[in-house]
């Protein structure tokens, strides 16, 4: 198993990339809301659980997916 698929940006699949980007953007929004607006919308912190779940799903697909599949597009 290639564990670099967990952290190396070039080895991440789409699900992992979206989850990491979402986590960073949510974190930035959290800081802006906390320091400048002084409140968070109700349920905002659930975003972190959603991004974590998406990352886990992407990781499972990345680690246990068929390595010989490749990126074939059928037209």
C-alpha positions in Angstrom: 0.0 0.0 0.0 1.3 3.4 -0.9 0.7 5.7 2.0 1.9 8.8 0.2 -1.6 8.8 -1.4 -2.7 10.3 2.0 -0.6 13.4 1.9 1.3 14.0 -1.3 -0.7 16.5 -3.4 0.1 14.9 -6.7 -1.2 11.6 -5.5 -4.6 12.8 -4.1 -7.7 11.9 -6.1 -10.5 14.4 -6.8 -12.4 13.5 -3.6 -9.4 14.1 -1.4 -8.4 17.3 -3.2 -12.0 18.7 -2.8 -12.0 17.8 0.9 -8.6 19.4 1.6 -9.6 22.5 -0.3 -13.0 22.7 1.5 -11.3 22.2 4.8 -8.9 25.1 4.1 -11.6 27.4 2.9 -13.9 26.5 5.8 -11.1 27.2 8.2 -10.4 30.6 6.6 -14.1 31.4 6.7 -14.2 30.3 10.4 -11.4 32.7 11.3 -13.0 35.6 9.4 -16.4 35.0 11.0 -14.9 34.6 14.5 -12.6 37.7 14.4 -14.6 40.1 12.3 -18.3 39.1 12.5 -18.0 37.7 16.1 -20.5 34.8 15.4 -20.8 31.6 13.5 -23.9 30.3 11.7 -25.6 27.5 13.5 -24.2 24.2 12.4 -21.1 25.7 10.7 -18.7 23.3 12.5 -20.5 20.3 10.8 -18.7 21.3 7.6 -15.5 19.9 9.2 -17.1 16.5 9.7 -18.4 16.6 6.1 -15.0 17.4 4.7 -13.4 14.7 6.9 -15.9 12.1 5.7 -15.3 13.1 2.0 -11.5 12.8 2.6 -12.0 9.3 4.1 -14.1 8.1 1.2 -11.5 9.5 -1.2 -8.7 7.9 0.7 -10.4 4.5 0.6 -11.0 4.8 -3.1 -7.4 5.9 -3.6 -5.9 3.1 -1.6 -8.1 0.2 -2.5 -9.2 1.2 -6.0 -8.0 -0.8 -8.9 -4.5 0.5 -9.7 -4.8 -0.8 -13.3 -7.9 1.2 -14.1 -6.1 4.3 -15.1 -7.9 7.4 -16.3 -9.8 6.2 -19.4 -12.5 8.4 -20.8 -15.1 6.7 -23.0 -16.8 8.9 -25.5 
